[in-house]
Amino acid sequence: MPLQTGTWTINISGYVDQLLITSVANGVVSGKLYGGNSDITGFWDEDSQRITFTVLHGIRTSPTQLFEGYMFSNSPPPLLIGVPALVIFTLSGYAEGLVLDATATRHVFGWYAQIGVD
């Protein structure tokens, strides 16, 4: 399954936002996070369905967070025969705070993101 571009709903340890994946080209992922104020860049491995990306907040020159996760999908049964069901793609994994919100006891957070596709 290819990684879907578009607006995903992301939950990072209870914080809900939008993850915009704008491009997936030759395994390189780019997009926006945190209200479009932060750039993401990373990699997509089609074989393992694995995504890894870093977040660059505002004017910082080095990444502040590292995200890693895996994608899976599910399709609820169609309500009407002949009507295609919505496929829900889910990315799930962990995020490691490299600078912001990172402490010795709390620097790794769970996250998941979902997008529905007809």
VENZI-V727136 format. One record per pair of residues at least 24 apart in sequence whose ideal C-beta (glycine too) atoms are under 10 Angstrom apart, sorted by sequence separation. I is the first residue (numbers start at 1). J is the second residue. D is the distance in whole Angstrom. If there is no record, write none. Layout:
i j d
I J D
I J D
This chain:
i j d
3 27 10
5 29 9
7 31 9
10 34 10
29 53 6
31 55 10
33 57 9
34 58 9
39 63 10
42 66 9
49 73 9
67 91 9
69 93 3
89 113 9
90 114 5
91 115 9
5 30 10
6 31 10
7 32 9
8 33 10
28 53 10
38 63 10
40 65 9
42 67 7
45 70 9
46 71 10
68 93 5
69 94 7
89 114 7
90 115 8
3 29 7
5 31 8
38 64 8
42 68 9
67 93 7
68 94 6
69 95 9
88 114 6
89 115 5
24 51 9
38 65 9
40 67 8
44 71 9
67 94 8
68 95 8
88 115 8
89 116 8
66 94 9
67 95 5
68 96 8
87 115 9
88 116 5
89 117 7
66 95 7
67 96 8
87 116 7
88 117 8
21 51 9
65 95 5
66 96 5
86 116 5
87 117 5
34 65 10
65 96 7
66 97 8
85 116 10
86 117 7
87 118 8
21 53 9
33 65 9
65 97 6
66 98 6
86 118 6
64 97 7
65 98 6
85 118 9
19 53 9
33 67 9
64 98 5
65 99 8
84 118 6
63 98 6
64 99 4
65 100 7
83 118 10
62 98 8
63 99 8
64 100 5
65 101 9
62 99 8
64 101 9
65 102 9
64 102 9
60 99 8
51 91 6
55 95 8
60 100 9
3 44 5
50 91 10
52 93 9
69 110 10
73 114 10
2 44 8
3 45 10
49 91 9
51 93 8
53 95 10
54 96 10
55 97 10
57 99 8
65 107 10
66 108 10
67 109 9
69 111 7
71 113 9
73 115 10
75 117 10
3 46 8
50 93 9
55 98 9
57 100 7
68 111 9
69 112 8
2 46 7
54 98 8
55 99 10
65 109 9
67 111 7
69 113 8
73 117 9
1 46 8
55 100 9
3 49 8
65 111 10
67 113 9
2 49 10
3 50 10
1 49 7
3 51 7
19 67 9
12 65 9
12 67 9
10 67 9
38 100 10
51 113 9
4 71 9
3 71 7
2 71 9
4 73 9
1 71 7
21 91 9
1 72 9
1 73 6
19 91 8
33 113 10
8 89 8
10 91 8
11 92 10
13 94 10
8 90 9
12 94 10
13 95 8
4 87 9
6 89 10
8 91 7
12 95 6
4 89 5
10 95 10
1 87 9
3 89 8
15 101 10
2 89 10
4 91 9
1 89 7
3 91 8
13 101 9
12 101 10
19 111 9
21 113 9
13 106 9
15 109 9
19 113 5
21 115 8
13 108 9
14 109 9
18 113 9
19 114 10
13 109 4
14 110 9
15 111 9
17 113 9
19 115 9
12 109 6
13 110 6
14 111 10
12 110 8
13 111 7
11 110 9
12 111 4
11 111 6
12 112 9
10 111 6
11 112 6
12 113 9
10 112 7
11 113 7
9 112 9
10 113 4
11 114 9
8 112 9
9 113 6
10 114 8
8 113 4
9 114 6
10 115 10
7 113 10
8 114 6
9 115 7
8 115 4
9 116 9
7 115 7
8 116 10
6 115 6
5 115 9
6 116 10
4 115 5
6 117 8
3 115 10
4 116 9
4 117 6
